Amino acid sequence: MHLCTVRLTEPWTTSCRSRTRRASRIDRCSLTSLVDVYVDEPLWPVPTEATWDFAETFTPETDAIVEARQRAEELGVTAISPAAGAALRLLAAMTHARNIVEIGTGTGVTALWMLQGLRLDGQLTSIDVEGEHHRIAREILASVDVPTPRVRLIAGRPSDILPKLEDAGYDLVLLNVEPSALNPMLDQSLRLLRRGGIFAVSNIFGDNKVGDPAQRDPATVARRLFSHRVADDDRLLSAMLVVGDGLLVGVHLPPEE
């Protein structure tokens, strides 16, 4: 049995009362909210392990990223997968990003990926409350001769630092944070983004738990509710990218005044 969530807009009809009908029947029924619908078959091919491996190894990681990933594992820090890193690099390049903010430096895995898509005259600002994370990230960045002006590492609590950053001054904002910190950071993140900028959240699947309605631990529920909040936010055109442990992305398109 597979779960899909559909947005329904027409009056509910008897043809959709069964939660095991194929989704092809769903077009005849609707509500004004999200409804979980269980179907007997997947509606599209489910990636196999071979497909996942192909996607994750499609873009090779540099030696510096491999080292940063190893250091993250030693510290017990969650690092994004190679495919998720490549997606962030692509988003940075597509938006011609000059200014990026990353909340949650870790050991520098995401920073190293995004620097590859950042403009040559650009700057990445990375915030982390853990000084040890910055020490390792700085060491690895120096090993590949990243110019100092290109990366700005700020140690401190994001809640103290984000309000000091420039309104609409950034092209991409990435959250690498604990689930409990997601909600408080959304409005601040969108304040920082220019129109057309990218908002992204790493590891949104939470070890593959978010899509399983039986998983109700606080971290999973927080990620799930935040995902729906982003989907419903009229300032964002959003999508869920199935790379690594999930990448939630949205283009900042606030309503025209």
C-alpha positions as CSV (number, residue, x, y, z in Angstrom):
1,M,0.0,0.0,0.0
2,H,1.4,3.4,-0.9
3,L,0.5,6.9,0.4
4,C,0.0,9.9,-1.7
5,T,-1.3,13.3,-0.6
6,V,-3.6,15.2,-3.0
7,R,-5.1,18.6,-2.9
8,L,-8.8,18.5,-3.6
9,T,-11.0,21.3,-4.7
10,E,-14.4,19.9,-5.8
11,P,-17.2,18.6,-3.5
12,W,-16.5,15.2,-2.0
13,T,-18.4,12.4,-3.8
14,T,-19.1,8.7,-3.0
15,S,-16.8,7.4,-5.6
16,C,-13.8,8.4,-3.5
17,R,-14.8,7.1,-0.1
18,S,-12.5,4.1,-0.4
19,R,-9.0,4.9,0.7
20,T,-7.7,2.1,-1.5
21,R,-8.9,3.2,-4.9
22,R,-6.3,3.9,-7.5
23,A,-5.4,7.6,-7.7
24,S,-6.9,7.8,-11.2
25,R,-10.3,7.9,-9.5
26,I,-9.3,10.9,-7.3
27,D,-10.0,13.4,-10.1
28,R,-13.7,13.0,-9.4
29,C,-13.5,14.0,-5.8
30,S,-12.2,16.7,-3.7
31,L,-12.1,18.8,-0.5
32,T,-10.7,22.2,0.3
33,S,-7.7,20.7,2.1
34,L,-5.0,18.1,1.8
35,V,-6.2,14.5,1.9
36,D,-4.1,11.4,2.3
37,V,-5.0,8.7,-0.2
38,Y,-3.8,5.2,-0.2
39,V,-3.4,3.4,-3.5
40,D,-2.6,-0.2,-4.3
41,E,0.2,0.5,-6.7
42,P,2.9,3.1,-7.0
43,L,1.9,5.8,-9.5
44,W,5.4,6.0,-11.0
45,P,8.6,3.8,-10.9
46,V,10.1,3.6,-7.5
47,P,13.9,4.1,-7.6
48,T,15.8,0.9,-7.1
49,E,19.1,0.8,-5.1
50,A,21.0,0.8,-8.3
51,T,19.2,3.9,-9.5
52,W,20.0,5.7,-6.2
53,D,23.6,4.7,-6.4
54,F,23.8,5.9,-10.0
55,A,22.3,9.3,-9.0
56,E,24.5,9.7,-5.9
57,T,27.7,8.9,-7.8
58,F,26.8,10.8,-11.0
59,T,28.7,13.9,-9.9
60,P,32.0,13.0,-8.3
61,E,33.0,14.8,-5.1
62,T,36.3,16.7,-4.8
63,D,38.9,15.5,-2.4
64,A,38.1,18.4,-0.1
65,I,34.4,17.4,0.1
66,V,35.4,13.8,0.8
67,E,37.6,15.0,3.6
68,A,34.9,17.3,5.0
69,R,32.4,14.4,4.9
70,Q,34.8,12.1,6.7
71,R,35.3,14.7,9.4
72,A,31.6,15.1,9.7
73,E,31.1,11.4,10.3
74,E,33.8,11.5,13.0
75,L,32.0,14.3,14.8
76,G,28.5,12.7,14.3
77,V,27.4,15.7,12.2
78,T,24.8,15.0,9.4
79,A,26.2,15.9,6.0
80,I,24.2,16.1,2.8
81,S,24.6,13.4,0.1
82,P,26.6,14.0,-3.1
83,A,23.4,14.3,-5.2
84,A,22.0,16.9,-2.8
85,G,25.2,18.8,-2.9
86,A,25.2,18.7,-6.7
87,A,21.6,20.0,-6.7
88,L,22.6,22.9,-4.4
89,R,25.5,23.7,-6.7
90,L,23.2,23.7,-9.7
91,L,20.7,26.0,-7.9
92,A,23.5,28.5,-7.1
93,A,24.7,28.5,-10.6
94,M,21.2,28.8,-12.2
95,T,20.5,31.9,-10.1
96,H,23.9,33.4,-10.8
97,A,24.2,33.6,-7.0
98,R,26.5,36.3,-5.7
99,N,25.5,36.1,-2.0
100,I,24.5,32.9,-0.2
101,V,23.6,32.4,3.5
102,E,24.0,29.0,5.0
103,I,22.7,28.3,8.6
104,G,24.5,25.3,9.9
105,T,28.1,25.0,8.6
106,G,28.9,21.5,9.8
107,T,32.3,20.7,8.5
108,G,31.9,22.5,5.3
109,V,30.4,19.9,2.9
110,T,27.5,22.1,1.7
111,A,29.7,25.2,1.6
112,L,32.2,23.4,-0.7
113,W,29.4,22.3,-3.0
114,M,27.8,25.7,-3.2
115,L,31.1,27.5,-3.8
116,Q,31.4,25.7,-7.1
117,G,28.2,27.4,-8.3
118,L,28.8,30.8,-6.6
119,R,29.9,33.6,-8.9
120,L,33.6,34.4,-8.8
121,D,32.8,37.8,-7.2
122,G,30.4,36.2,-4.7
123,Q,30.5,35.5,-1.0
124,L,29.1,32.7,1.1
125,T,28.2,33.5,4.7
126,S,28.0,30.4,6.9
127,I,26.6,30.6,10.4
128,D,27.1,27.9,13.1
129,V,26.9,28.0,16.9
130,E,29.6,25.3,17.2
131,G,33.1,26.8,17.1
132,E,34.7,23.4,16.4
133,H,32.7,23.0,13.2
134,H,34.0,26.4,12.0
135,R,37.6,25.4,12.9
136,I,37.4,22.2,10.8
137,A,35.6,23.9,7.9
138,R,38.1,26.8,7.9
139,E,41.0,24.3,7.8
140,I,39.5,22.4,4.9
141,L,38.7,25.5,2.9
142,A,42.2,26.8,3.4
143,S,43.6,23.5,2.1
144,V,42.0,24.2,-1.3
145,D,43.0,27.9,-1.3
146,V,39.5,29.4,-1.1
147,P,40.1,33.1,-0.9
148,T,39.2,34.6,2.4
149,P,36.7,37.2,1.1
150,R,34.8,34.4,-0.7
151,V,33.7,32.7,2.6
152,R,32.6,34.5,5.8
153,L,32.2,32.2,8.8
154,I,30.2,33.6,11.6
155,A,30.1,31.9,15.0
156,G,26.9,32.4,17.0
157,R,23.2,31.7,17.3
158,P,21.3,32.3,14.0
159,S,18.5,34.0,16.0
160,D,21.1,36.7,17.0
161,I,22.9,37.0,13.6
162,L,20.1,36.7,10.9
163,P,18.4,40.0,12.0
164,K,21.6,41.8,11.3
165,L,21.9,40.7,7.7
166,E,20.6,42.8,4.8
167,D,17.0,42.6,3.6
168,A,16.7,41.1,0.1
169,G,20.4,40.9,-0.1
170,Y,20.9,37.2,-0.8
171,D,20.3,34.9,-3.7
172,L,20.1,31.6,-1.8
173,V,19.4,30.7,1.8
174,L,20.1,27.2,3.0
175,L,19.0,25.7,6.4
176,N,21.0,22.9,7.8
177,V,19.4,22.9,11.2
178,E,17.6,20.8,13.7
179,P,13.8,20.3,13.0
180,S,12.8,22.4,16.0
181,A,14.6,25.4,14.5
182,L,12.9,25.4,11.1
183,N,9.7,27.3,11.9
184,P,11.4,30.3,13.6
185,M,13.8,30.7,10.7
186,L,11.3,30.8,7.7
187,D,10.3,34.4,7.9
188,Q,13.9,35.6,8.6
189,S,15.1,33.5,5.6
190,L,12.6,35.0,3.2
191,R,13.3,38.5,4.5
192,L,16.9,37.9,3.4
193,L,16.1,36.6,-0.1
194,R,15.7,38.8,-3.2
195,R,12.7,38.1,-5.4
196,G,13.6,35.0,-7.4
197,G,16.0,33.8,-4.8
198,I,16.2,30.2,-3.6
199,F,15.1,28.9,-0.2
200,A,16.4,25.4,0.6
201,V,16.3,23.0,3.5
202,S,18.5,19.9,3.7
203,N,17.7,16.4,5.0
204,I,14.0,17.2,5.1
205,F,13.1,13.5,4.9
206,G,14.6,12.9,8.3
207,D,16.1,9.4,7.7
208,N,13.1,8.5,5.4
209,K,10.6,9.0,8.2
210,V,8.7,12.1,7.0
211,G,6.7,10.2,4.3
212,D,5.6,7.5,6.7
213,P,2.4,8.7,8.6
214,A,3.1,6.1,11.3
215,Q,6.2,8.0,12.4
216,R,5.2,10.5,15.0
217,D,8.4,11.4,16.9
218,P,8.8,15.2,17.5
219,A,11.5,15.6,14.9
220,T,9.6,13.9,12.2
221,V,6.4,15.7,12.9
222,A,8.3,19.0,12.9
223,R,9.7,18.3,9.5
224,R,6.4,17.2,8.1
225,L,4.5,20.2,9.4
226,F,7.2,22.6,8.2
227,S,7.1,21.0,4.7
228,H,3.3,21.6,4.5
229,R,3.8,25.2,5.8
230,V,6.3,25.9,3.0
231,A,4.0,24.3,0.4
232,D,1.2,26.6,1.5
233,D,3.2,29.8,1.7
234,D,2.2,32.1,-1.1
235,R,5.6,33.7,-1.0
236,L,7.2,30.5,-2.3
237,L,6.9,28.3,-5.4
238,S,8.2,25.1,-3.8
239,A,9.2,21.5,-4.6
240,M,10.5,18.5,-2.8
241,L,13.6,17.1,-4.5
242,V,14.2,13.4,-3.9
243,V,18.0,13.5,-3.6
244,G,19.9,12.2,-0.6
245,D,17.7,12.5,2.5
246,G,15.5,15.1,0.7
247,L,16.0,18.7,-0.3
248,L,13.0,21.1,0.1
249,V,13.4,24.0,-2.2
250,G,11.3,27.1,-3.1
251,V,11.7,30.2,-5.3
252,H,10.9,33.4,-3.4
253,L,8.1,35.0,-5.4
254,P,6.2,37.2,-2.9
255,P,2.9,38.6,-4.3
256,E,3.3,41.8,-6.3
257,E,2.2,44.9,-4.4
